[in-house]
Amino acid sequence: MKKILKEKIKKLPQKPGVYFFKDKNNKIIYIGKAKNLKRRIASHFSKSNSNNFLDFLNKIYDFEIIETENEKDALILENEFIKKLQPRYNIVFKDDKNYFFVGISAETWQRIFLTHQKTTKDKFLGPFVSGKELKKYLSILRKIFPFRSCKNLSKKKCLYFDLKLCPGPCLKKIKNSSSKQKKYHISIKGLEEFLKIYLLNSGRIEAYDISHLSGKFIVGSMVVFEKNKPKKSEYRKFKIKTLKKANDPKALKEIILRRLKHSEWKMPDLIVLDGGKCQLKATKNINFPSIALTKFKKFDGKIYSHFSKKYVFLSQLPEETKNFFLFLRDEAHRFAISYHKLKRRKEISL
């Protein structure tokens, strides 16, 4: 390895990003992405890798980097630069089939499918780095957001319907039901939001919690996250007006209904309720996807939806998604508790 490259690698950050190898004429000849820029670039020049690395190490005279927030952003940026610059040694990427998208068909009963290529008529979410991890994630989500995956509707029910993993649009009584179609579309929106959370780019998620002391000083909280980050300027506190004793489902229903009257507030893409299936009653008739998240051990929980009798554990989800929901749950609880304590102090001091 050239001495100048060796010294430059020592100073690299151990962060995700994109790197550009250049030849003696300062022309970019290879573009790559990395979870750890320092380790990845150094690995290209290691003895164990040098004989297999496209046989052009002797042509590398310099390199540049661009840091990104995460590996997924690095993948997207890498692909954009490869398409634009067409580096000589990126042949393997030129067929545009290096990552996955989740497709949502434009049909009445939307079909969920995986693809490498996007089309104009359907909706797509991605890109996703690992097809294996994505398939596993979808199989987990299907338990709480059952979806259609068959390309052509059959005339009889299938195994997925029997396993309660598909709503059964092939069945005539379901296919022609407008209420079931509406419910299915809301379910697919919930599935979309979970996929966006995995991509670290969620829409507007509102989480609600109730706090009280043996039924006294009952209050509620609403915390807001967008693109997986808290938006504290839009947090809201609610004093429960209709209850004199503890009833979390009714308290949640009150604050949800009051919140939805505020048409000047941006509407949610997903609602998260602190609690289990009982708490889901609070969002039974709304037109937004909602889930209930109940605590199960310190770093785990169960997720319930309106669309299935099944549930999934947080620990089954990808690490980033699990941690997001843990933070969301803790933030809603913290905000509710802080308001409850403030209200209690004020009333006691009167």
C-alpha positions in Angstrom: 0.0 0.0 0.0 1.2 3.5 -0.8 2.5 5.4 2.3 0.2 8.4 1.6 -2.9 6.1 1.6 -1.8 4.3 4.7 -1.5 7.6 6.6 -4.8 8.8 5.3 -6.6 5.6 6.4 -5.3 6.1 10.0 -7.2 9.3 10.2 -10.5 8.0 8.9 -13.6 8.1 11.1 -15.3 4.9 12.3 -18.6 5.9 10.9 -20.9 4.9 8.0 -20.5 6.5 4.7 -19.5 6.3 1.0 -15.9 6.2 -0.3 -14.5 7.0 -3.7 -11.2 5.4 -5.0 -9.3 7.5 -7.6 -6.6 6.8 -10.1 -3.5 8.8 -10.9 -5.5 11.2 -13.1 -7.9 11.9 -10.1 -10.7 10.0 -11.9 -13.1 8.0 -9.7 -12.7 4.3 -10.6 -14.6 2.6 -7.7 -17.4 3.7 -5.3 -18.3 1.7 -2.2 -20.4 2.1 1.0 -19.4 1.2 4.5 -20.9 0.8 8.0 -17.4 1.7 9.3 -15.4 3.7 6.8 -12.0 3.2 8.4 -12.4 -0.6 8.8 -13.9 -1.1 5.3 -11.3 0.9 3.4 -8.5 -0.7 5.3 -9.9 -4.2 4.5 -9.5 -3.6 0.8 -5.8 -3.4 1.2 -5.4 -6.3 3.6 -3.4 -9.3 2.5 -6.3 -11.7 2.8 -8.4 -9.5 0.5 -6.0 -7.9 -2.0 -5.8 -10.9 -4.4 -9.6 -10.9 -4.8 -10.4 -7.2 -5.0 -11.1 -6.7 -8.7 -7.4 -6.6 -9.4 -7.0 -2.9 -9.4 -5.3 -2.0 -6.1 -2.2 -0.8 -7.9 -4.4 1.7 -9.8 -5.6 3.5 -6.5 -3.7 6.7 -5.9 -6.2 8.5 -3.6 -9.7 8.4 -2.1 -12.4 10.6 -0.7 -15.3 10.0 1.7 -18.7 11.3 2.5 -20.1 10.5 6.0 -23.7 9.5 6.4 -26.0 9.0 9.4 -26.4 5.3 8.9 -25.6 2.4 6.6 -29.0 2.7 4.8 -28.3 6.3 3.8 -24.8 5.2 2.6 -26.4 2.5 0.4 -28.7 5.0 -1.2 -26.0 7.6 -1.8 -23.6 4.9 -3.1 -26.2 3.8 -5.7 -26.9 7.4 -6.8 -23.2 8.1 -7.4 -22.7 4.8 -9.2 -25.6 5.6 -11.6 -24.3 9.1 -12.2 -20.6 8.5 -12.5 -20.5 4.9 -13.8 -17.1 4.0 -12.3 -15.2 1.4 -14.3 -14.9 -1.1 -11.5 -18.4 -1.0 -10.3 -19.6 -3.4 -13.0 -21.4 -5.6 -10.5 -23.8 -2.8 -9.6 -24.6 -1.5 -13.1 -27.6 -3.9 -13.5 -29.5 -1.9 -10.8 -30.3 -5.1 -8.8 -28.3 -4.6 -5.6 -31.1 -4.1 -3.1 -34.8 -4.8 -2.4 -38.0 -2.8 -2.4 -41.4 -3.7 -0.9 -44.1 -3.2 -3.5 -47.7 -2.4 -2.7 -49.9 -2.9 -5.7 -52.5 -0.4 -6.9 -55.3 -3.0 -6.7 -58.4 -2.7 -4.4 -57.0 -5.5 -2.3 -53.4 -4.4 -2.3 -50.8 -7.1 -2.8 -47.5 -7.0 -0.9 -44.4 -8.2 -2.8 -40.6 -8.0 -3.0 -38.8 -6.7 -6.0 -35.5 -5.3 -7.2 -37.1 -3.1 -9.8 -39.6 -0.3 -9.3 -42.5 0.4 -11.7 -44.7 3.5 -12.2 -48.1 2.0 -11.3 -47.4 0.6 -7.8 -46.1 2.0 -4.6 -42.6 1.1 -3.3 -40.8 1.3 0.0 -37.0 1.0 0.3 -34.3 0.4 -0.4 -33.6 -2.5 2.0 -30.1 -3.7 2.4 -30.7 -7.3 3.4 -33.4 -9.4 1.6 -33.2 -12.1 4.2 -33.8 -9.7 7.1 -36.6 -8.0 5.2 -38.4 -11.3 4.5 -38.1 -12.2 8.2 -39.5 -8.7 9.3 -42.4 -9.0 6.9 -43.3 -12.5 8.2 -43.4 -11.1 11.7 -45.5 -8.0 10.8 -47.9 -10.2 8.9 -49.1 -11.6 12.3 -50.5 -8.2 13.2 -51.1 -6.7 9.7 -52.3 -9.7 7.6 -51.9 -9.0 3.9 -52.4 -10.5 0.5 -49.3 -11.8 -1.3 -50.7 -13.9 -4.1 -50.3 -12.5 -7.6 -53.7 -13.7 -8.8 -56.8 -14.1 -6.6 -57.8 -17.7 -6.3 -61.4 -18.9 -6.2 -60.9 -20.6 -2.9 -59.2 -19.9 0.4 -55.5 -20.7 0.9 -53.2 -21.7 3.8 -52.4 -18.0 4.6 -56.1 -17.4 5.2 -56.4 -20.5 7.4 -53.3 -19.2 9.4 -55.0 -15.8 9.7 -52.1 -14.2 7.8 -54.3 -13.0 4.9 -57.8 -11.4 5.1 -59.0 -13.6 2.3 -60.0 -11.3 -0.6 -60.5 -14.3 -2.7 -63.7 -15.2 -0.8 -66.7 -13.6 -2.3 -68.3 -12.4 0.9 -65.1 -10.6 1.9 -64.1 -9.4 -1.5 -67.4 -7.5 -1.9 -67.5 -6.0 1.6 -66.7 -2.3 1.6 -66.2 -2.2 5.3 -63.6 -5.0 5.2 -61.8 -3.3 2.2 -61.6 -0.1 4.3 -60.2 -2.0 7.3 -57.7 -3.7 5.1 -56.4 -0.4 3.6 -55.9 1.0 7.2 -54.0 -2.2 8.0 -51.7 -1.8 5.0 -51.0 1.8 6.1 -49.9 0.4 9.5 -47.7 -2.1 7.7 -46.2 0.8 5.7 -45.4 2.8 8.8 -43.6 -0.1 10.4 -41.5 -0.5 7.2 -40.7 3.2 7.3 -39.7 3.0 10.9 -37.3 0.2 9.8 -35.9 2.6 7.2 -35.5 5.3 9.9 -37.9 7.5 8.0 -41.3 7.2 9.7 -44.2 9.6 9.1 -46.0 11.1 12.0 -46.4 8.7 15.0 -48.4 9.8 18.0 -48.0 7.8 21.3 -50.5 8.1 24.2 -50.3 7.2 27.9 -52.4 7.8 31.0 -51.1 8.5 34.5 -52.9 8.7 37.8 -52.6 7.9 41.5 -55.2 5.3 42.5 -57.7 7.0 40.2 -56.9 10.6 41.3 -55.3 13.4 39.3 -55.9 11.5 36.0 -54.0 13.0 33.0 -53.0 11.9 29.6 -50.0 12.6 27.3 -49.4 12.7 23.6 -45.9 12.6 22.2 -45.1 13.0 18.5 -42.3 11.5 16.5 -41.4 12.2 12.8 -38.7 10.5 10.9 -38.0 8.4 14.0 -37.2 11.5 16.1 -39.2 13.3 18.8 -41.0 16.5 17.8 -41.3 18.1 21.3 -43.0 21.3 20.1 -46.1 19.2 19.2 -46.3 17.2 22.5 -49.7 17.8 24.2 -51.0 17.3 27.8 -54.6 16.4 28.6 -56.5 16.7 31.8 -59.2 14.0 31.9 -62.6 15.5 32.2 -65.1 12.7 32.0 -63.8 10.3 34.6 -63.6 10.3 38.4 -62.0 6.9 38.8 -59.3 4.9 37.0 -60.3 3.5 33.6 -57.4 3.7 31.2 -59.3 2.6 28.0 -62.0 5.3 28.5 -59.4 7.9 29.4 -57.5 7.1 26.2 -60.7 7.3 24.2 -61.4 10.7 25.6 -58.1 12.2 24.7 -58.0 10.6 21.2 -61.4 12.0 20.4 -60.4 15.4 21.7 -57.2 15.3 19.8 -58.9 14.4 16.5 -61.2 17.5 16.8 -58.1 19.6 16.2 -58.1 19.6 12.5 -55.4 22.3 12.5 -53.0 19.7 13.9 -51.3 17.4 11.4 -53.1 14.0 11.3 -51.1 10.9 12.5 -49.8 8.1 10.3 -49.8 5.7 13.2 -51.2 5.8 16.8 -49.4 3.9 19.6 -51.3 3.3 22.8 -49.7 2.3 26.1 -51.4 -1.0 27.1 -52.8 -4.2 25.6 -55.9 -5.3 23.7 -58.2 -3.6 26.2 -56.7 -0.2 25.4 -57.2 -0.7 21.7 -60.9 -0.1 22.3 -60.0 3.6 22.4 -59.2 3.7 18.7 -61.8 1.2 17.4 -63.6 3.4 15.0 -60.9 5.8 13.7 -59.5 5.9 10.2 -55.9 5.7 11.2 -53.8 2.6 11.9 -53.2 2.1 15.6 -51.5 -0.4 17.8 -51.3 -1.1 21.6 -47.9 -1.7 23.1 -47.9 -3.4 26.5 -44.8 -3.8 28.7 -43.3 -7.3 28.9 -40.1 -7.3 31.0 -37.9 -4.2 31.1 -36.6 -4.3 27.5 -39.5 -6.1 25.7 -43.2 -5.7 25.0 -46.2 -7.1 23.1 -47.7 -5.3 20.1 -51.4 -5.7 19.3 -53.5 -4.4 16.4 -57.2 -4.2 15.4 -56.5 -6.5 12.5 -55.5 -9.7 14.2 -55.9 -11.7 17.4 -52.2 -12.5 17.3 -49.5 -10.3 18.8 -45.7 -9.9 18.3 -42.9 -9.4 20.8 -40.8 -6.3 20.4 -37.8 -8.5 20.7 -38.8 -10.2 17.4 -38.3 -7.0 15.5 -35.0 -5.7 14.1 -32.9 -4.0 16.8 -33.3 -0.5 15.4 -37.1 -0.9 15.3 -37.3 -2.4 18.8 -35.3 0.4 20.3 -37.4 3.0 18.6 -40.6 1.6 20.2 -38.9 1.3 23.6 -37.9 4.9 23.4 -41.3 6.0 22.2 -43.1 4.1 25.0 -40.7 5.5 27.6 -41.1 9.0 26.3 -44.9 8.9 26.4 -44.7 7.5 29.9 -42.2 10.1 31.1 -44.3 13.0 29.7 -47.5 11.7 31.3 -45.8 11.1 34.7 -44.3 14.6 34.7 -47.7 16.2 34.0 -49.3 14.0 36.6 -46.8 15.1 39.3 -47.2 18.7 38.4 -51.0 18.6 38.6 -50.8 16.7 41.9 -48.4 19.3 43.4 -50.7 22.1 42.3 -53.8 20.7 43.7 -52.3 19.6 47.0 -50.8 23.1 47.5 -54.2 24.7 47.2 
